[in-house]
Amino acid sequence: MPKIMKIGQWASPAYIAAAILVVIQVAIGLLFKAVQVKGAYSFSTSASITISEFLKLGISTALFGRTCLTRFRDQKRGYQFLEDNNTLLHDYNDKRVSEDSEAPSSSSLEPTAPGCPDEEFHVKTSHRQGDRYISYFVSSCIHEVSKEHIIAYGHLALLYALINNTVFVAFRLADPGTIQLVKSGITLITAITSLLLLGTRIMKLQWMGIALQVVGLIVTQYHEGSGLTYPLPTYLVLLLQTGVSAVAGVLNQFLCKSQPASLHAQNMVLYGFGTLTNGIVHIAITFLNPNEPGFFQGYNQVGAFLVIASNVLLGLAITAVYKYADAVVKCFATAFSTAILLYLAPFLFDVKFSALVIPGTLVVFMATWLYIETAMKPAATHAQPEAATNEKASSSCRLELLVSVITLPKWGPLGLSIAGIVFAGSIATINTWKIEGYQKQHDNVETSTADMANNQSHRAGVKSPFANTLGFVRWNEAYLERIPLIQKYDPFFHTIHYSIPNYVADPPTGGKFVIVTHSSWDNHENVYIPVADTMALILNDTEYSSIEGLLFFHFDLWINPLEFTFMDYDRIWSTYITHYKSKEAGNGWHWWDVRPLWEQGTSAIAALNGTQYDKTVEVCANWADVYYVPRKYFSDFIYLSHLVDPMFHESAIPTMFNIIDRTYRQQDAGKEYVNLADCWGGCCASNPTPEDIMWARCGHRLNYLDPDTTVLHYMRLDRQVNTLQSIEG
C-alpha cells in the first residue's frame, strides 16, 4: 500500500508545475468562452498564436541570457583572460611612464579626476568583458542544443502548431464539454505511447488509475436521452488533436530530459520554430479565407490580449511539467481542469448541471491520486541486470527509431522545410474547413434541398418554445419549391401560416385572400395588413384560443427554435428600432428619401387624438423581416396597422411598436419590446457563413441556392425534432 505523501513532497517542482498548469487551463477554458462573439473570435487565431510564440521566444531568450550571465560570472577566467588584463595593464603603465616623464613631478601627487587614465582602464576592461559575454552568449545559443535536437524541435513545433490551431477549430465545432471529454483520452494514449516508444513501465495501479479517470470523465458527461450532437468528422478533428497531443507530449518529455542543455535554450529553439510556423500558417489562411482578420486586427478588446497572455503562460507551464514530471502528470492536470470547469459551467455558461458530475469528478480525483502515488518507474528497476540491459537497449532502439522518424536525419533542414510546408498547408486547410462539409459527410448526402424535404417534414406532438405560437412565414415572390422545407418548422409551432403572392388561384377577394393558415397577399410593402387580419381571425375563433403569440419571419430567414426557450413571450420582439423626431433626421436612409414616410407617420400619429394611445411624434425605422407580437397586443396591432396603411412596412411596423411601447410601458418595468440584437444580417444581407448559421439563433438571408448551408440549417431542425421526441418519450 503506498505511503501517504508528506507536505514537503507535495511542494516538489513537479506538483507545483502541475498545480500552476491546472490554474492556467481553467482560466483559459473560461477565457476562450468569454471572448467569443456569437461563437466566433474577432481576431485572427493564427496571428494570436504567432504572437504568443514570439513572446515565449522573448521570455526564453531573456531567461537563457540570465543563465549564461551566471555561468560567465562563475567560471574561472583562465589564463587568456588574465593575459588580456596584463596586456591592458602593461599598456596602461607604459602610457603613465611616458606621461610622467613629460609632466611636472607634482602632477603625480594630484588626485585622479574623472576621465583620467585610471577610469579609462576600467572602462576598457568593462567593455572587454561585455564583448566577451556577448560572444559567450551567442556561442551558447549556437552550441547549447545539438543539431539533431534542433531539427527535432522544429518538427515538434509543427505538431504544436497543429494542436494550437485545431483548438480554436474545435471550439467552433463543438461545445467545451465534448472537447474536454475527448481530450481526456489523451492520458490513455500518452501512456500507451510512452510504453511503446520510451519503454516506460506503467504499474498495474497506474493502469487502474487511467481507466478510472476515463470512466469518471465519461460519467460526468452522461445525460439521459442525449445522443451524438455532432457529425463524425467533428469527432475526428478532436481525436486528431488528442493523438497528436499525445505524441507531442511524449516527444517533448524525451527531448527535455535526454540532454543536459538548459531548458530555456530548448524553449528558444521550440518557440523560434513555433513563431515561424504559425506565421506561415497565418499567411496560408489569409490566402484560403479572404475574410480572415488581419494580423493585428481585433485587439481593441482586453480579451484578445488575455488569450495571448494565457497561451504564453500555458506553454511555459507545460514545458516545466515535462521537465520536472512527465507527460501523464500533465494529462491528469488536464483532467483536474476538466472537472473544475464542469462544476463552473452551470453557473457561468448556463449549462444543465448533471447529478452525475459530482460522483464522476470524485472518481477523477481518486484516479489522479492513485496514479501519482504509484510512481512511474523504468522497466529495468524490477529486472535482472542482463534483462535490464536488453530492455534498455530495446528502449534505446525505440528512441532512435522515434527520433529518426521525426527528425529525418537524412534530409536535415530540407526535410524540416518540406514537413513545415505540408503541415502549414494542412493546418490552414483545417482552420478554414467548412462546417457544412462536416454535415454532408455525416449524413452522406449529396442531395438537393428538394430531396431533403421528403425526410421528416411533419412531426406531431413535439413541445417547443413556439408550441403556442403561430408562425407567419412570408414570401415576396412565389417560390413554391421552398414550401416543403418550411414545413420542417411545423413541429415547433402551433400553426404555420403561408403568405405567398398568387398562392390561391382566382381567390374570391382578388390578391387579398387571407385565412388563418394561408394568404395570397400580393403587396409586400404593407404585408402587416394580412398579419393583422390573421390576428383578427385568431381572436374571433375559439379554435385558436390556445395561440398566445405570432412570430412573423420571411421564408429565407432562419430560426433556431430551441434557442428561444428563455425569451419573454409577454413582450414584443423586434430588431433594433431607430427613432426619428424630425424629417431631416431620417435623411440618407433609402426608403426615407424615396417615400413620404415622415408625412405618413405623423399623419397616423395625429389620428390618435382622442384615443388611449401615446401621441409622441416619432417616426421609426428598422428591418422588419422578423418580429413577434404577444396575443395581448393583437388588438392594438390590428387597429394601428389599418391606421398607418399604406406606409412602407420597414417604417410602419417599428412605428406601431413604438406607439404600443410608449402607451403600455410601466415606468419601472422597462420597454414593452425586446431587441433581437443577436439576429444575424439585415433586410438586404446575404450569403451567411456556416459559422453564422450555427451560432446565430436567427438571421437573414439564408441562401437557398447554396445547398450545403441550407442542409446545415434544416438538418439541425430534424435533429432537434428527434431530440425533443426522445425526451418526450
N, C-alpha and C positions, 0 to 999 in steps of 0.2 A: 504494500500500500504506500503510495507516495507521501512524502512528508509535507506538512503544511509549511508554506514558504514564510520566511521571516520578512519583516518590514524592509530590512536592508536589501533583500533580493528584489523586492518589488521596485526599489529605487534604481535598479540597474539601467544602463543606457538602452537596452532592448525594450524594456517595458515603458520607459519614458518616451522613446521614439514611437512606440505603438500607440500610447495614450494621446500623444500630440496628433498622430495621424487620424485617430478617431475624431478628435475635436474638429480638425480641418475638414474631414469628409462630411461630417454632419453640417458644418457651416456651408460647405459647397452645395450639399443637397438642398438646403433651404434657399441659398442664394440663386442657384440656377432656376429655381421655380419663381422666385420673386422678381427677377429681371425680365421675365418673358412678357411680351406684349401680344396678346391674342395667340399664344402658343408659339411665337417666333421671337427672334432676337433682332434688335435694331442695329446691331453692329456685326461686322464680319467675324464669324467664329474662327476661321483660319487665321485671320490677322491677329485676333486676340491671343491665339496660341503662339503665334510667331513672336509677338511682343513679350509674352510670358517667358518663352525660351530665351530670348535675348536678355531679359532682366536676370534670369537664373544664371546665364553665362557671365554677366557682370558681377553678380554676387560671388559666384565660384571663383572668378579671377581675383577678386579682392581678397577672398579668404586664402587662396593659394599664395597670393603675394605676401600676406602676413606670415604664412608658414615658411616661405622662402626667406623672409627677413629674419625670422627666428633662427633658422638654420645658419644663415650668413653670419649672424652675430655670435652664435655659439661655437662655430667651428674654429679650429686653430688657424691663425693667419698664415702660418707656414713661412718657409724661407723666402719665397718670392715676394711676399708682402713686406717682410722686414727689409729685404734688399731694396725694394722700391722706396720705402721710408728712409733708409740710409742714404739712398741716392738723392732724394729731395733734401735731406739734412746736409749732405755734403755740398750740394749746390748752394744751399742757403748760407752755410758757413763761409764758402768762398766769396760769396757776394758781400757778406758782412765784413770780411777781412779787407776786401777791396775798398769798401766804403769807409772803413775805419782809417785806412791809410791816407785817404783824401780829406776826411773831415777833421775838425778840431778835436783834440783829445777830450775836451769837456763834454762833447756831444754824446760820448759813450755813457755818460752818467745820467743823461736825461731819461725820464720815464717813457715807456713805449706808448705812442699815441695811436688812435685808430688809423688804420690804413698803412701802418708800418710793416716792415718785412715779417715780423712775428705773426701778425694776422694773416698776411699773405701765405705764410707757410701752412697755417691751419686751414685756410680756405682751399688751398691746393690739395691738402690731404683729404679734406671732406669731399671735394669734387671727385677725387680719385676713387674714394670708397663708394661714392654714389654711382659712378660709372661701373665699378666692379659689381655692385649689387644688381644693377640693371642687366649687365651681361650674365650674371648668375641666374637671375630670374628668367631671362629669355632662354638660356640654356636648359633650365629646369623645365620650362614649358615644352621644349622640343624633345627632351630625353626622358622626362619623368614617366611617361606612358609609352610602352613598346609599340612598334609599328603594327604588330599583329593585333594588339588590343585596340589601337586607334581605329583600324578597319572594322573590328568587331563592334566598337561603339557606334560607328557610322551605320551599320546595319541595325543595331539596337535602336538608334534614333528613328529609323524608318518604321520599325514596329510601333514605337511610341507615338509617332505621327499618325499612324493608322488608328491607334487606340484613342488618342485625344480627339481626333476629328469625328470618329464614329460615336463618341459620347454625345455630341450635340445632335447628330443624326438620330440617335436612339431616343433622345428626349422629344424629337419631333414626331417619332413614330409610335411611341408607347408611353404609358404613364410611369412615374418613378417606381411604383411598387413592382410592376412587372420587370422593369430594368434591374432592380436590386435582386429580385428573385432569381433571374437568370444569371446575374453576376455572382450570386452566392455559390454557384457551381464551380467557381474558379478555385476554391480550396481543394476540391477533389481532383480537378485537372492539374493543379500545381503539384499536388502530392504525387500523382502518377508520373508527371513529367520529371520531378526530382528523382523518383525511383528509377526511371528508365534511363535518364540522361546523366544524372550525377551519381548514381549508385547509392543514394541515401536510403538507409533502412528506416522504415516507419514502423513503430511498435504497434502491437495489436490494440492497445488502449487508444493510441492515436487514431487508428482507423475507426475505432468506435466513436471517437470524438468527431471525426469528419462526417461519419454517417449521421450522427445525431444532429450535427449542425445543419446538414442539408434537409433532414426531416423537419427540424424545428422551423426553418425558414419557409418550407412548403406549408406547414400548418398555419403560420401567420398569414399566408396569402389566400387561404381557402375561404371561399364564400359559397354557401349553399345556393344552387340554382344558377351559378355563373359559369360560363364556358370560355373558350378562347375568343378573345375580342379582336385579336389582330391576325392578319394573314401570315402564312408560313414564312415568306421572305423577311418579315419583320423579326421573327424569332431567329432566323438565320443570321441576320445582322448582329443581333445580341450575342448569339453563340460564337460568331466570328470574333467579336470583341473579347469575349471571355477566353476563347482558346488562345488568341494572340497575346492577351494579358498574361496568361499562364506561362507561355514560352518566354515572353519578355521578362517576366519576373524571375524565372529560373536563370536565364542568361545574365541578367543584371546582378543577381546574387553571386553567380560564379565569377563574373568579371571583377566585382568589388573585392572579393576575397582571394582571388587567385594571383594577386600581385601586390608587392609592397608599396606601390605608388600611392601618393596622397589621394584621399577621397575627393578633395577639391579639384585636383588636376584631372581626375577621371570625369568629374562633373563638367569641367570646362570642355573636354572633348565631346561628351554626350550632348551638352546644351548648344555647343557650337554647331554640331551637325543638325540638332533639332531646329535651330533658328534658320539654317539654310534650307532644310527640307520643307518646313512649314511655309516659308516664304515662297518656295516654288509651288507648293500646293495652292496657296492663295492666288498666285498668278494663273495657274491652270483653271481654278474655279471661276475666276473672272472671265476667262475666255469661254467656258462652258455655260455660265449663267450670267447674262448681262445685267440682271437685277441684283447681283451680289453687291453689298455695301462696299464703299471704298475702304482703304486700309485704315484710315483714321476717322472714319465716319461712325457716328453713334456714341461718341464719348462725351456727350453733353449731359450724361446721367452718371450718378455715383455708382450704380450697379455694374456698369461696364468696367470701371476701374477695379471694383471689388472682385469681379470674375478673374481679372488678370492677377491680382494680388493672391487670391486663393489658389490659383494654378501654380504660382511661384512657390508658395508655402507647401503645397501638396507634393510637388516634385522633390523639394529638399527633404521633406519628411519621409517619403518613400525610400529615397536613397539611404537615409540614416537607418531605416528599418532593415534594409538589405545588408548594410554594413555591420550592424550590431546584433541582428537577429537572423531571420530567414524569411523566405517568400511566403511560407504558410502562416507565420505570425502576422504578416501583412494582410493575408486573406481573412484571418479571424478578426483583425481590427476592422476590416470592411464589414464583417458580419455584425460586430457591435454597432457600427454606424447605421447599418440597415435596421437593426432592432430599435434604435433610438428614433430614427426617422419614422418608423411605423407608429411609435407612440405619439409623436408630434403631429403626424399627418391629419388625424381627425380634428385637431384644434386649429391648425394653421391652413389646411387646404380643403376643408370641408369634405374629407373622405370618410366614408362609412367605417366606423370602428367595429371590427370583428371581435367577438368574445374570445376567439382562439389566439388573438395576438399575445395575450398575457402568458398562457402556458407555452406558446411557441417560442417567445423570446427567452423565457426561463430555460428552455431546453438549449437554446443557442448559447446562453451564458454558461451553463453547465458543461456543454461540449467544449467551449473555449477553455475553461479551467482545466478540463481533463487533458486536452492536448498540451497546454503549456506546462502542466505538472509532469507530464511524461516527456522528458527532454528527448529531442531527436538526436540519435547517435548514429555514427557511421557503422556500416555493416561489419567492419573489421574489429569492432570493440568486442564482439562475442564470438569471434572466430579464432581458430588456431593460427599461429604465426604464418605457416605456409599458405593456409587458406586465405588468411587476411592479405598476404602479399598478392595472391592470384586475384582476389576480389578487387584490390587496389589497382592492379594492372588493368583489370577489366573496366573498372570505373574510369581509369585514365584513357583507355581506348575510346570509351563512350564520349568522354570530354573532347578528345581530339576530333572525333567524328562530328560532334556538335559544332565545335569551333570551325572546323574545316568547311562544313556546310554553310555556316553563317558568314564567315569572313571571306570565303572564296579566295584562298591564298594564291592560287594560280593566276587569278585575274587582278588581284590587288585593287588599287584605286579605280581601275577601269571597271572591274566587277561591281564595285560600290556605286559608281556613277550609273551603270546600267540598271542596277537594282533601284537606285534612287528615282530614276525616270519612271520605271514601271510602277513603283509604289506611289509616287506623286500623282500619276495619271489615275491609278486605281482609287486613291483617296478622293481625288477631285470628282471622279465619276460617282462614287458612293454618296458624296456630300450633295450632289445635285440629282441623285436618283429620285425620280418622281414617285410620289406615294401612290398615284393611280396605277402605276405599273405593278406595284405590290398587289393591289386589289385584283388586277386582271389575272396575275399568276395564281393568287389564292383560289379564285373561283374558276380558273381555267376557261375564262370567257374571252372570246374574240367575236363578240356579237354586237349587233346594233341595239340601240335603245328600244326599238320597237320589239325585238325579241325578248328583251328583259321584262317587258310589260306583262307577258303571259305568266310570270312567276310570282305567286303570292300577291296578286293585286288586291284581293279582298280578304280581310281578316275581321272576324266579328268578335265582340266581347272583350276587346283589349282596352284597359283603362289607361289613360294618358292625361297629361295636364290639360289637354283640349277636349276631354271627354264630353264636356257640356258646352262646347263652343262650336259655332257654325263657321266653317272655313269658306270664305268668299274668294274664289280664285278667278282672276280677271285675265282675259286675252284681249289685246287690242286688235289683233288680226286672227283670222280663223285657222290656226294651226291645229287641226283636229287630231293629227297624229300624236300630239302630246298628251291627249286625254288619258290613255292607259297608264302613263307614268304618274300623272297627277292622282290617279285612283289609288296609288300607293299610300296617299295620305288618309284614305278612308278610315283605317283602323284607329287613327289618332283623334278624329273629330266626331262630334255628334252627327253632323251632316256636312257634305261638301256641296257648295253652290258653284255651278259652272256658268260664268258670264262670258259669252262669246258672240261677237257680231255675226248676224245671219245664221245663228246656230239652229234656229227653228225656221223651216221653210214656210213662207207666207203666214207669219203669225197674225193672229186676229188684230193685234194692236200695231201692226207695222213693225218698225225697228225698235219698239219699246216693250217687248214682251218680257214679263217678269213673274216667276213663281218662286217658291222657297228654294228649289233645287236648281233652277235654270233661269237664265235671262239671255235675251238677244239684243242687248243694248248696243247700238251702233255708234254712239258718240263717246269717244274716250275722254273728252275734255270735262264732261260733267258726270263721270261714272259714279259719283257719290249719290246720284238720284236712284239708280237701281239698288244701291246698298240701302238707302233709306226705305225704299219700297219693300225690300226684303225684310227689314226690321219691322215694318208695319204688319206684314203678313205673320211674322212670328208672334207679335204681341196680340194679334187678333185670333189666333188659333191655339186652342188648349193642347193640341197635339204636340206643340213645340214649347210647352211651358217649362220644360227642363233645360232649354237653351239659355245659358247665362251670359253669353257674350258673342261677339262677331269679330273674327280675325280676317281682315282684308289683305290679300297679297297677290301680286302678279304671278302668272304661271312660271315665269323664268326667275323668280325669287326663291331661293332655297330656305327651308325651315328645318331645323333640327328639333323636333318636338320635345324630346325629353330634357333639353337644356332650358326649357321654360317652366320647369316644375315649381320654382320658388318665386315666380312673379306675383305681383299684386293684381288679382283679377277683378278688383273693385275699382280700378283706375284705368284711365285711357293710356294706351301705349302709342307713342309716336316717335318718329325720328326728330332730330333737333329742329326746333322752331325758331325762325328769325322774325323779330318784331320790328315793323316799320311804323314810326309815328308821323311820318310825313311822306309826301310823294317823292321828294328828292332823295330820301334815304334809300329807296329801292333802285335808284338808277344804276345801271350796269348789269342787273340781272336780266337775262334774255327775255323771259316771259313778261317781266315787268315793263320792258321797253316796247314790246310789240302788242300788248293788250292793255285795256283800261282797267287794270286790277285795282288801283287805288280808288278810282271812281266807283267801281262796282262794290268794293269792300265797304267804303264809307257809306254808300247808299244803303247797304244791308244793315249796317250798324245803326244808321239813323232810323230805320224802320222798326227798331227795337223799342222806341219810345212808347211808354205806356205798358211795357212788359216787365217781367221779373228779371230779365237778363241784364248783365253788366254792359254799359254803353261806352266803355273806354275806346277811344278812336285809335285802333291799332289794326293794321292790315298785315297779315303774316305770310310766311312762305316756308316751305320745306319740300323734300322729295317724298311724295305720298304713295309710294308703291307698297307700303306695309303699314298697317295700324290696327289697333284693337280697341273696341268700344264695349264696355260692360252693359248689360241689359238695362241697368238703372238710368243710362243716358240715351237709350234708344229714342225716346220721345223727343228729347232735346235735339238729337241729330236729325230726326225727321223734320222737325219744324225749321231748324236753321238751314238745312240743305235746300229746301224749296225757297228759302229767303235769299240765299246767295246765288242761286242758279240764274244765269249760265256762267258764273265765274269759273275760271280755269282751276282744275282740281288741286294743283300744287300750291295754290293760294287760298282756295275756298276751304279746304279741309283743315289746314292749320289755323285759319281764322276762326272757324267754328270751334275747334278745340280750345282756342284761347278764350273765346266767349264763355264756353262751359266752365273752364277752369276759373276764370275771374268771378263767375256767378256763384259757384258752389264751394270755392276754396275756403277752408277754415283758416283763420289767421295763424294758428299754431300747428296745423296739420300738414302744411305744405301744399304743393301743387296737386291738381287732380289728374295729372298725366305723368307717365313715366317715359323718360328719354331712352330710346333704343340706340344708345350711342355705340354699342358694340356690333351693330349690324353693318356688315361689310358693304362697301361700294356706295352707290347713289342712283339717281334716276337714270344716268347715262353711262355708268361704269360697265366694264365688260372684261371678259377673259380672266376670271379669278384663278389663282394657282390652286393646286391640290391642297396646299397648306391652308389657304384661305377657307376652302370648303370644309376642311376637317376641324379647324379651330374656331371659326366664326359660326355662331348658332343660327344666324340668318345673313343673307347677302343678296345683292342684286347687281349684275345679272348672271345667271347660270348659262353657260354656253352649250346649248343643245347640239351644236354642230361638232362638239368635241365629245365623242362617245366615252372617252376614258374618264373625264371629270364628271360626266353625267352618271356613269356607272358608279363612281365613288360615292356620290350622294345617295342615290336610290337604293343601292345595296346596303348602305348604312340603315336606311329605313327598314329594309327587310330584316336585318339583324336585330334591330330594336323591337320589331313586332315579335320575333321569335323569343327574345328575352322576356318581354312582358307576358307572353303566353305561358312560358315555362314557369315564371314566378306565380302566375295566377293559377297554374296547375290544371 
